[in-house]
């Protein structure tokens, strides 16, 4: 049974490959800022830019009380970060987490020290990643940035658009993900649909990055640049985020509940109690309220 559980964990961890992410990153040119939205300098200067010094990971909850921009196609809460430009290349991983079948569809505008657009990552760059053992459903993208010499800091603005608020994201049903992970037949059940909203939960991770393929931010200068533009209040040390308690699993969709209950019955009927127990544990992990009752009833009925 331990071997079976190890196989299950590896299957769920590896899951289905995500070629769409690689495809999106290969077809988008972040340096092409001509198609980026125009945000006024006054608006940018009024934002409270949070310091993000690699290596660092921050969880950000965007709410109606968060800084907002309603300008052109930009609409909703925003997250604004100031990154050091004198420490070499950086790799930034941005994730927007699905909560209650809702999510924030991010776009990112990177600005140089003078707050001029230097790189643009539209929402299509951030592709859907299915939930894993330690991660939830999310939109995610990795940005590799190399600040030009002579700068002290660069800026990264996360926002959403009116166009994206009119769209949705198709998720992968947990029962389908489980079937794919263990090599079972994929059930013919509908996938959940996540609505795009102007608020949400973000996670941003910044690390030092020495690899190739980075986007140059700012103009290369032969002499030191002038003093960095002061945006908002003086930067305070980044607070260490407190561990977030695990959120109880939400109730399953009825189709998913029925799938697991039938699979448990079939496993018990076939005499494969190990498989039935494995299905029971997975179902309860995903929020099932009837799997245990089904298992007990099936075992009693078989006896």
Secondary structure, DSSP 8 states (H G I E B T S, - for coil): -HHHHHHHHHHHHH-S--HHHHHHHHH--TT-GGGS----HHHHHTS--EE--SSEEEEEEE-TTS-EEEETTEEEE-EEEEEESSS--EEEEEEEE-BTTEE---EEEEE-TTS-EEEEE-GGGSEEE---SS--SEEEEEEEEEE-TT-SEEEEEEE-BHHHHT-EEE---HHHHHHHHHT---------EEEE-S-EEEEEEEEE---S--EEES---SS--------SS--------------------HHHHHHHHHHHHHHHHTT-HHHHHHHHHHHHHTT-SSHHHHHHHHHHHH-
